[in-house]
Amino acid sequence: SSGNVLFYMDLVRNLKTDQPIYGLQAPGLNGEREPLTTLPELAAYYIKAIKTIQQSGPYYLVGFCVAGFLAFEIAQQLSREGETIALLGMIETQSPKVYKFINDHLAAESLGYDIYNAIGFAEELTATSGKKLSLSPQELDGLKLEEQLEYILEQAKNHNILPSEVGVQHMQDLYRLYHATAQAACNYEARPYVGSINLFNASQPSVEIDIDEKLGWEDWVNGKIEAYKITGDHHSIMREPDVGFLAEKLALCLQQV
């Protein structure tokens, strides 16, 4: 949900491929414009960017968490245009129904969605650094949004996760994007996809629920679903050393298409 392509740098380094890899930075990341608020809008925006580099398929699409939904929607729109999707990979991306169930569960544990979103934002914000900022719901309870962001910023600086020059305005811009993307994911009405998908799931799930490795995607995917278990948790599989296992599985998928 952070929209920052730097989050993928460890994965790209570990892939060790000669194939060009392009990252798509979220519009509104630096406060230069209002964030887009639906996944179909975001997908259309990204497709325009993709086609400035590659006019036609085959396309190889990969996304982490909410960006997995984006990769799925991009694949949908490109497929409707008659383009070929050679690979659609989703890292730690549950089906829309399961995603909503998990978010509702975690929000209830976090004293509501406002605090849950703030804690999620703090985790995403610091994940790029490879360090984890752990906040309890009680620390943020009773604070207004601006006060929550100020507290998160203070804690991140105290733990040497964010540089001292980062200000509250920048935090507000980042949160606006994070919240818009998270809402877009919760409101996403996915349609059945004619192709196949590859799922890369952390061995340590965020929530223990009774569901198989396909994470509910069989209701939205007409093609084959391949699922791979990656050692680590939701964020660690994108960081050293666990990202090496992810890169190995993703490289294998790329070789097979």
VENKARA-V854589 format. One record per residue. N is the residue number from 0. OMEGA is omega in degrees with one decimal (999 if undefined). BURIAL is b if it has 16 or more other C-alpha atoms within 10 Angstrom, else e. D_CENTER is the distance of its C-alpha to the mean C-alpha in Angstrom with 2 decimals. Layout:
# VENKARA-V854589
n: [N N]
omega: [OMEGA OMEGA]
burial: [BURIAL BURIAL]
d_center: [D_CENTER D_CENTER]
This chain:
# VENKARA-V854589
n: [0 1 2 3 4 5 6 7 8 9 10 11 12 13 14 15 16 17 18 19 20 21 22 23 24 25 26 27 28 29 30 31 32 33 34 35 36 37 38 39 40 41 42 43 44 45 46 47 48 49 50 51 52 53 54 55 56 57 58 59 60 61 62 63 64 65 66 67 68 69 70 71 72 73 74 75 76 77 78 79 80 81 82 83 84 85 86 87 88 89 90 91 92 93 94 95 96 97 98 99 100 101 102 103 104 105 106 107 108 109 110 111 112 113 114 115 116 117 118 119 120 121 122 123 124 125 126 127 128 129 130 131 132 133 134 135 136 137 138 139 140 141 142 143 144 145 146 147 148 149 150 151 152 153 154 155 156 157 158 159 160 161 162 163 164 165 166 167 168 169 170 171 172 173 174 175 176 177 178 179 180 181 182 183 184 185 186 187 188 189 190 191 192 193 194 195 196 197 198 199 200 201 202 203 204 205 206 207 208 209 210 211 212 213 214 215 216 217 218 219 220 221 222 223 224 225 226 227 228 229 230 231 232 233 234 235 236 237 238 239 240 241 242 243 244 245 246 247 248 249 250 251 252 253 254 255 256]
omega: [-176.8 178.6 -175.8 -177.3 179.7 178.5 -175.7 -171.6 179.8 178.2 -179.6 180.0 -176.9 179.6 176.1 -179.2 175.4 -179.7 178.5 178.6 -178.0 176.2 -178.6 -179.7 -176.6 174.6 -178.4 -177.1 -177.0 177.7 -177.0 178.9 176.4 178.2 171.6 -167.5 174.6 179.8 175.5 176.7 179.3 -179.9 178.8 177.8 -178.6 179.6 176.0 178.8 179.4 -174.9 171.1 178.7 -176.3 -173.5 -176.7 -176.8 8.4 179.9 177.3 -172.3 178.7 177.0 179.6 175.0 -179.6 177.4 171.9 172.8 -180.0 177.4 178.8 -179.3 175.3 178.0 177.7 -176.2 178.3 178.7 178.6 175.7 179.7 -179.6 179.1 174.5 -177.6 -179.5 172.1 -178.2 179.4 -177.0 178.7 -179.1 175.6 173.6 -179.0 -178.7 -179.7 177.7 179.9 179.4 -179.0 -179.7 177.1 -179.7 -178.6 178.2 178.2 178.3 -174.5 179.1 175.9 -174.3 -178.3 179.7 177.3 178.8 179.7 178.4 177.2 177.2 179.4 179.7 178.8 -177.8 -174.8 -176.4 -179.1 -178.4 -175.8 177.9 -177.8 175.2 -177.5 178.1 176.4 176.5 -177.3 179.4 -175.7 -177.1 178.2 179.1 171.4 -175.8 -178.6 178.2 176.3 -179.3 176.7 179.9 178.5 179.2 -179.9 -179.6 179.4 177.5 179.8 -179.9 178.5 177.9 177.7 178.6 -173.9 -176.0 178.2 -177.2 -177.5 -179.5 178.0 177.6 179.9 177.2 -179.7 -179.5 179.0 178.2 -179.5 -176.9 179.8 -179.1 178.2 178.1 178.2 179.2 179.8 -177.8 -174.4 176.3 -176.4 175.0 -180.0 -178.1 -174.6 -174.9 179.6 179.6 173.7 179.5 178.0 -170.4 176.9 179.8 178.6 -175.8 178.9 179.9 177.4 176.9 -177.5 -179.1 -178.3 -172.9 179.2 172.9 177.0 -175.1 -179.6 177.3 -175.7 -174.5 179.4 -179.4 -177.1 175.8 175.7 -178.7 -179.3 177.6 -177.5 179.3 178.1 177.7 -172.4 -177.9 -173.9 -179.6 175.7 -177.5 173.9 -1.7 -173.1 -177.7 177.2 177.6 178.0 -179.0 179.4 -179.9 179.9 178.0 177.8 177.8 179.3 -179.8 -174.0 -178.4 999]
burial: [b b b b e e b b e b b b e b b e e e e e e e e e e b b b b e b e e e b b b b b b e b b b b b b e e b e e e e e e e e b b b b b b b b b b b b b b b b b b b b b e e e b b b b b b b b b b b b b b b b b b e b b e e b b e e b e e e b b b b b b b b b b b b b b b e e b b b e e e b e e b e e e e e e e b b b b b b b b b e e e e b b e e e e e b e e b b b b b b b b b b b b b b b b e b e b e e b e b b b b b b b b e e e e e e e e e e e b b b b e e e b e e e e e b b b b b b b b b b b b b e e b b b b b b e b b e e e e e e e]
d_center: [5.18 7.52 7.81 9.66 10.32 12.25 9.44 10.17 13.91 14.92 13.61 15.46 18.50 18.72 18.64 22.02 22.36 24.54 22.30 20.85 17.09 15.73 12.64 11.93 11.97 11.26 14.73 15.96 14.27 17.83 19.46 21.23 20.53 19.24 15.60 15.47 15.21 14.65 12.32 15.55 16.47 13.31 13.70 17.37 16.83 14.77 17.40 20.09 18.61 18.25 21.84 23.23 22.56 23.15 25.10 24.95 23.39 22.79 19.09 16.60 12.97 10.00 6.20 3.80 3.17 3.70 3.95 6.03 7.98 8.54 9.81 11.82 13.30 14.11 15.83 17.64 18.98 20.01 21.68 23.62 24.84 26.19 23.88 23.17 19.76 20.58 17.30 14.19 11.90 8.93 7.83 7.84 7.60 10.78 12.97 13.14 16.23 15.06 11.88 14.47 16.91 14.86 13.89 17.58 18.75 16.89 17.90 21.44 21.47 20.38 23.25 21.36 18.25 19.25 19.31 16.28 14.21 16.03 15.44 11.67 11.90 14.22 12.11 9.16 12.14 13.92 11.51 12.14 15.78 15.64 17.32 16.46 17.83 18.91 20.21 22.09 22.22 25.89 25.31 23.72 25.89 28.34 26.69 25.90 22.51 24.02 25.56 22.36 20.73 23.97 23.97 20.44 21.51 24.78 23.36 20.92 23.97 26.19 24.03 23.91 20.15 20.53 23.59 26.43 26.29 23.00 24.28 23.54 23.23 20.35 18.65 19.36 17.90 14.57 14.64 15.68 12.62 10.30 12.61 12.98 9.40 9.38 12.82 12.09 9.86 12.77 15.28 14.04 17.11 16.26 19.32 20.48 19.45 22.45 20.87 19.51 16.10 15.15 13.10 12.40 12.71 13.43 17.15 16.82 14.91 14.01 16.68 19.60 20.15 22.52 20.49 20.64 18.25 17.48 15.65 17.52 16.51 20.23 20.79 18.74 19.43 23.01 22.69 22.15 19.29 19.07 17.31 17.26 17.27 16.07 17.93 16.08 13.78 10.10 10.02 13.26 12.42 10.78 14.03 17.68 19.37 17.04 15.02 18.38 18.31 14.97 16.44 19.62 18.31 16.30 19.48 21.56 19.70 20.20 23.84 24.44 23.71]
